[in-house]
Amino acid sequence: MVAEYAENRDILSLGRIYNSLLSGYQDDIEKYAPTGNMRHILRHILKIGWNYAAQRIKFERFAESDYRSREVGEAFRLLEKTMLLEMAYPYSGYKVPVIPELKRSPK
């Protein structure tokens, strides 16, 4: 599907391609999750997390779930390692080198 888009550059087909890729990731979640609970958290993030794109997020009770901050943080870092998402932390400095504030909520 991605090769098809690369040939045609049909923007209208991106939704279908995106949904297909996301479905494939959801089907393969067992490969990434070390525990059953982590699988549930990863599925929750993949299903609902995209609604929070470009917004500051809090790991504790993410997307109105009952998951703890530590668990959700681990799941997000795992998804970041698989390159499915990238967490963007805020910067407050303006001098080089600019260092993100990892203690604050990411987007």
C-alpha positions in Angstrom: 0.0 0.0 0.0 2.8 2.4 0.8 4.5 1.6 -2.5 1.2 2.3 -4.2 1.1 5.7 -2.7 4.7 6.3 -3.6 3.9 5.7 -7.2 0.6 7.6 -7.4 1.0 10.3 -4.8 -2.8 10.1 -4.3 -3.5 12.0 -1.1 -7.0 10.5 -1.0 -5.6 7.0 -0.5 -3.6 8.1 2.6 -6.5 7.4 5.0 -6.9 3.9 3.8 -3.1 3.3 4.0 -2.9 4.8 7.4 -5.8 2.7 8.7 -4.2 -0.4 7.2 -0.9 0.3 8.9 -2.5 1.0 12.3 -4.5 -2.2 12.1 -1.3 -4.1 11.4 0.4 -2.6 14.4 -2.6 -3.4 16.6 -2.5 -7.0 15.4 1.2 -7.2 16.2 1.0 -5.7 19.7 1.9 -9.0 21.3 5.4 -8.7 19.8 6.1 -5.5 21.7 4.3 -6.0 25.0 6.1 -8.0 27.7 2.9 -8.5 29.8 -0.8 -8.8 29.3 -1.5 -5.6 31.1 1.0 -3.8 28.8 -0.9 -5.2 25.8 -4.1 -3.6 27.1 -2.4 -0.2 27.6 -0.8 -0.3 24.2 -4.1 -1.1 22.5 -5.7 1.7 24.5 -3.1 4.2 23.3 -3.3 3.0 19.7 -7.1 3.2 19.7 -7.7 6.4 21.6 -4.3 8.2 21.9 -4.4 9.7 18.4 -7.3 11.9 19.6 -4.7 13.6 21.8 -2.1 14.3 19.2 -0.5 17.8 19.5 -2.0 18.2 23.0 -0.2 18.0 26.3 -0.9 14.7 27.9 -0.7 13.4 31.4 0.2 9.7 31.8 -1.9 9.3 35.0 -5.3 8.1 33.9 -4.5 8.8 30.3 -7.6 9.2 28.1 -9.9 8.6 31.1 -8.4 5.1 31.7 -7.6 3.6 35.1 -4.0 3.0 34.1 -1.2 4.4 36.4 1.3 7.0 35.3 4.3 4.6 35.4 2.5 2.0 33.2 1.3 4.5 30.6 4.7 6.2 30.5 6.4 2.8 29.8 3.9 2.1 27.0 4.5 5.5 25.4 8.3 5.0 25.6 7.8 1.5 24.0 5.8 2.9 21.2 8.4 5.6 20.7 11.1 2.9 20.4 9.0 1.3 17.6 8.8 4.7 15.9 5.0 4.8 16.0 5.1 8.1 17.8 7.4 10.7 19.2 6.8 12.5 22.4 7.6 16.2 22.2 8.7 17.7 25.5 8.5 21.5 26.1 11.5 23.7 26.1 11.8 26.8 28.3 15.4 27.8 27.5 16.5 29.9 24.6 20.3 29.4 24.7 22.2 26.7 22.9 22.1 23.8 23.5 18.3 23.8 24.0 17.4 21.0 26.4 13.9 19.6 26.7 12.3 19.6 30.2 11.6 15.9 30.6 9.8 16.5 34.0 7.0 18.4 32.2 4.1 16.9 30.3 4.9 15.9 26.7 2.7 16.3 23.6 
